[in-house]
Amino acid sequence: MPLSPRIREALAQRMRTVPFFTSLLARFRRQQYERQIEGFLQARDGRAGRLPIGVVYEATMRCNLHCEFCYVGTLLNIDGEWRQELPIDVLRRAFPDRDGLQVSLTGGEIFMRKDILAVMDVFREKGYVCGYLTTNGTIITEERAAALAELASRGFLKHISVSIDGPGEMHDRARGVKGTFERTAAGLRRLQQAARERHAPLRVSVNTTVAHETLDALTEMVEVADELGVDAIGLNHLMYSTPEEVAETVRLLGAGDASMISTYVTPDPGVLPARVRAQVDALVARCRERGIRFDMRPKVKGALVEPYYTPGTRLEGRCLYPFLHARVSFSGKVYFCPFIRIEVGDLTQQSLEEVWTSDLYVALRRRLVENGIFPVCRRCCKVELTPPASGPAPERIEEPLAAVVETA
């Protein structure tokens, strides 16, 4: 008899507290991932099968906050864009029925979309599994918390990541709205209470970002996690590109201008590499001491920290994101990736298979493999960077989260 989602998750949570099992799980996931991408790397033809393994759906680009370092800030709250969000009936037609397809929900702030629970129900009915959703947590009401816990109980929703940038007033300053931390904490507690009442197998983590404004308080995230009753911290390194890297990417892609590049563009992020390394190392150590699971994206540690936070430094690596995941906007348009927003299809006019196997999508993937990574990809949460030959290999994190996800 197969185990229920609740029992499976309870067993998984118990295993995640044992270092031997977490290390074993990390190796298994890595081997599984390498098997998935081996064919793509060998063929080098840009083809990625008939369908992706997952879809990241930007349910809305509306947001109730004004974060200083939001990498999609220029895409948020565009006048009238809410009218283009797929209605439920169109959403149901646009996405295929496929058992086991992983969908992840991001934005914007997804709960700015009033019908977001109905959106999730559509995906559940189609047999999908929601690997994660990201939220700033400020508008999780009791009703929404109860609905999310129910979705977790039914095996649909696996992981919620709540974005926190530091304690109290620091979080409020970073998010641009006073009182944000208290509202986020209240929403998170409602969610945890609802999950406990239903014995729902729902993982909740806090996600934070390396930034000039919050770097000195990075280690305080352990106390924040304790205060909020959360046992997992995800860290996103600052994602940025220089104007020169943007221009070179536009040239390589043969694009007319830089309008399709959505990352944070700056000649200097104002973050000292040595300080980043010291603070991240201290955070990792404190997480281990307190039994808090920790992971980061991208894996910028050791000898990688200096070149990553030195603007203009060339970094080598690979990105297989467009071979595995389709990036779908609120309106059904499909983009090559979160940073390079070249439209490759439209689910209101084409099937997912037609978009995924289209000549443009295949050609862009092929160019990505040929180039290694584009210049604007060097400091993206999806990239897999190669450590400098002269430096030590980065230390492996032994306590992986199920997913370190995009900030909200």
NORSULCOR-V434305 format. One record per residue. N is the residue number from 1. SS is DSSP state (H for helix, E for strand, - for the rest). Layout:
N,SS  N,SS
This chain:
1,-  2,-  3,-  4,-  5,H  6,H  7,H  8,H  9,H  10,H  11,H  12,H  13,H  14,H  15,H  16,-  17,-  18,-  19,H  20,H  21,H  22,H  23,H  24,H  25,H  26,H  27,H  28,H  29,H  30,H  31,H  32,H  33,H  34,H  35,H  36,H  37,H  38,H  39,H  40,H  41,H  42,H  43,H  44,-  45,-  46,-  47,-  48,-  49,-  50,-  51,-  52,-  53,-  54,E  55,E  56,E  57,E  58,E  59,-  60,-  61,-  62,-  63,-  64,-  65,-  66,-  67,-  68,-  69,-  70,-  71,-  72,-  73,H  74,H  75,H  76,-  77,-  78,-  79,-  80,-  81,H  82,H  83,H  84,H  85,-  86,-  87,-  88,H  89,H  90,H  91,H  92,H  93,H  94,H  95,-  96,-  97,-  98,-  99,-  100,-  101,-  102,E  103,E  104,E  105,E  106,E  107,-  108,-  109,-  110,H  111,H  112,H  113,-  114,-  115,-  116,H  117,H  118,H  119,H  120,H  121,H  122,H  123,H  124,H  125,H  126,-  127,-  128,-  129,E  130,E  131,E  132,E  133,E  134,E  135,E  136,-  137,-  138,-  139,-  140,-  141,-  142,H  143,H  144,H  145,H  146,H  147,H  148,H  149,H  150,H  151,H  152,H  153,H  154,-  155,-  156,-  157,E  158,-  159,E  160,E  161,E  162,E  163,E  164,-  165,-  166,-  167,-  168,H  169,H  170,H  171,H  172,H  173,H  174,H  175,H  176,-  177,-  178,-  179,-  180,H  181,H  182,H  183,H  184,H  185,H  186,H  187,H  188,H  189,H  190,H  191,H  192,H  193,H  194,H  195,H  196,H  197,H  198,-  199,-  200,-  201,-  202,-  203,E  204,E  205,E  206,E  207,E  208,E  209,E  210,-  211,-  212,-  213,-  214,-  215,H  216,H  217,H  218,H  219,H  220,H  221,H  222,H  223,H  224,H  225,H  226,H  227,H  228,H  229,-  230,-  231,-  232,E  233,E  234,E  235,E  236,E  237,-  238,-  239,-  240,E  241,E  242,-  243,H  244,H  245,H  246,H  247,H  248,H  249,H  250,H  251,H  252,H  253,H  254,-  255,-  256,-  257,-  258,-  259,-  260,-  261,E  262,-  263,-  264,E  265,E  266,-  267,-  268,-  269,-  270,-  271,-  272,-  273,H  274,H  275,H  276,H  277,H  278,H  279,H  280,H  281,H  282,H  283,H  284,H  285,H  286,H  287,H  288,H  289,H  290,H  291,-  292,-  293,E  294,E  295,E  296,E  297,E  298,-  299,-  300,-  301,-  302,-  303,-  304,H  305,H  306,H  307,H  308,H  309,-  310,-  311,-  312,-  313,-  314,-  315,-  316,-  317,E  318,E  319,-  320,-  321,H  322,H  323,H  324,H  325,E  326,E  327,E  328,E  329,-  330,-  331,-  332,-  333,E  334,E  335,E  336,-  337,-  338,-  339,-  340,E  341,-  342,-  343,E  344,E  345,E  346,E  347,-  348,-  349,-  350,-  351,-  352,H  353,H  354,H  355,H  356,H  357,-  358,-  359,H  360,H  361,H  362,H  363,H  364,H  365,H  366,H  367,H  368,H  369,H  370,H  371,H  372,-  373,-  374,-  375,H  376,H  377,H  378,-  379,-  380,-  381,-  382,-  383,-  384,E  385,E  386,-  387,-  388,-  389,-  390,-  391,-  392,-  393,-  394,-  395,-  396,-  397,-  398,-  399,-  400,-  401,-  402,-  403,-  404,-  405,-  406,-  407,-  408,-
